[in-house]
Amino acid sequence: MQSEAQSGGRLTTHVLDTATGKPARDLRIELFRIDGEDCRHLKTTATNDDGRCDAPLLAGAEMAKGVYELRFHAGDYLGRDESDAPPFLDIIPLRFGIADDAAHYHVPLLLSPFSYSTYRGS
């Protein structure tokens, strides 16, 4: 089995809906690389039944030191069963840095209709 240093690092995420106590299924996530004023879209994905992406957002040669932003489309997810009123939270941007391209960076989102939190997970 290869170690992270041999195989390169990876970026992963998951989203938990703390209002329901369940994973947030089918929540759209966009990944961008930030370079000064330049914001380059890298990929779009969605969470699975476990609130995770089916594959790492970055891995191997894609994983590079730098500044990145995840955009969680919470408004679409939270507003699915609501009235015509817009949800309080819409797109949640999380900007973070990757300093070690051989490490595992896990950036989870804990979400409810009126708040969210994040941390560097393991």
C-alpha positions in Angstrom: 0.0 0.0 0.0 1.4 3.4 -1.0 1.7 6.2 1.6 0.4 9.7 1.0 3.9 11.0 0.3 4.3 8.3 -2.4 0.9 8.8 -4.0 0.6 12.5 -3.6 -1.9 14.3 -1.4 -5.6 14.7 -1.9 -8.5 17.2 -1.2 -11.8 15.8 0.1 -14.9 17.2 1.6 -18.3 16.2 3.0 -21.4 18.0 4.0 -23.6 17.2 7.0 -27.0 18.6 7.5 -27.1 19.4 11.2 -30.8 20.3 11.1 -31.8 16.8 10.0 -28.8 14.9 11.5 -28.1 13.3 8.1 -25.6 13.7 5.3 -26.5 16.4 2.7 -27.2 14.4 -0.4 -26.9 16.0 -3.9 -25.4 19.3 -2.8 -23.5 20.9 -5.7 -19.9 21.9 -5.0 -17.5 23.9 -7.2 -13.8 24.0 -6.8 -11.7 27.0 -7.9 -8.0 27.8 -7.8 -7.2 31.4 -6.7 -4.1 33.2 -8.0 -4.3 36.9 -7.0 -7.3 38.3 -8.8 -7.6 35.3 -11.1 -10.2 32.7 -10.1 -10.0 29.5 -12.3 -12.8 27.0 -12.1 -11.4 23.4 -11.8 -14.4 21.2 -11.4 -18.0 20.9 -10.3 -19.4 17.9 -8.4 -22.2 16.9 -6.1 -22.4 15.0 -2.8 -23.6 11.4 -2.8 -25.9 9.6 -0.3 -23.2 9.8 2.3 -22.7 13.6 1.9 -19.3 13.0 0.3 -18.0 13.3 -3.2 -17.4 10.0 -5.1 -13.7 10.9 -5.7 -11.2 13.4 -4.2 -11.6 16.9 -5.5 -7.8 17.0 -6.1 -5.4 14.1 -6.1 -2.0 13.1 -7.4 -0.6 15.5 -10.0 -3.7 17.7 -9.7 -2.8 18.4 -6.0 -0.7 21.6 -5.9 0.3 24.1 -3.3 -1.8 27.3 -3.5 -5.1 29.0 -2.6 -8.4 27.3 -3.4 -12.0 28.0 -2.9 -14.9 25.6 -2.5 -18.3 26.9 -3.2 -21.1 25.0 -1.6 -24.5 25.6 -3.2 -26.5 25.5 0.0 -29.4 27.6 -1.2 -30.3 25.1 -3.8 -30.1 22.3 -1.3 -31.9 24.0 1.6 -34.6 25.6 -0.6 -35.8 22.3 -2.2 -38.9 21.8 0.0 -39.5 25.4 1.0 -41.9 28.1 -0.1 -41.0 30.7 -2.7 -39.0 32.6 -0.1 -35.3 32.5 -0.7 -33.2 30.6 1.8 -31.1 32.5 4.3 -27.9 30.8 3.1 -27.1 30.6 -0.6 -23.6 29.9 -1.9 -21.1 29.4 0.8 -17.5 30.1 -0.3 -14.7 28.6 1.7 -11.2 29.9 0.8 -8.2 28.0 2.1 -4.6 27.3 1.4 -2.8 24.1 0.6 0.8 24.2 1.9 1.7 20.6 1.5 0.8 18.9 -1.8 1.6 15.5 -0.3 -0.9 15.8 2.6 -4.6 15.0 2.9 -6.7 18.1 3.2 -10.3 17.4 4.3 -12.6 20.4 4.4 -16.0 19.4 5.7 -19.1 21.7 6.0 -21.6 21.4 8.8 -24.8 23.0 7.5 -28.2 24.1 8.8 -30.7 26.6 7.3 -29.3 29.5 9.3 -25.7 28.7 10.0 -22.6 26.7 9.0 -19.2 25.8 10.2 -16.1 24.2 8.9 -12.7 23.0 10.0 -9.7 21.1 8.7 -10.6 17.5 9.2 -8.6 14.3 8.9 
